Amino acid sequence: MTYTLIMAVSGMIPIWLLSLLTGRLFFKDMETSKKINYSTSTAYVLGVILSGFGNMNGGSFSPFYVEYFLSAIFLILIRQGILKARGK
């Protein structure tokens, strides 16, 4: 359990960077709240695919499903919270 939480917190950085990239490339003209949700969800899918190849270690495809899912949820909550705080 501790390992999963540590991986989830450290996985927020790649998910955040991928969500910024996908948000600027694919979701330019969208409302900010929806853009955060869609870009982070897209970043989750890309992150799982990339982590599967990165974690192979000479073996089979082994992605971080749970860890990156928690990272994406944490990131959506943080970014939506910041958006709500700036709006007030």
Buried (B, 14 or more C-beta within 10 A) or exposed (E): EEEEEEBBEEBBEBBBEBBEBBBEEEBEEBEBEEBBBBBBBBBBEBBBEBBBEEEEEEEEEEBBEEBBBBBBBBBBEEBBEEEEEEEE
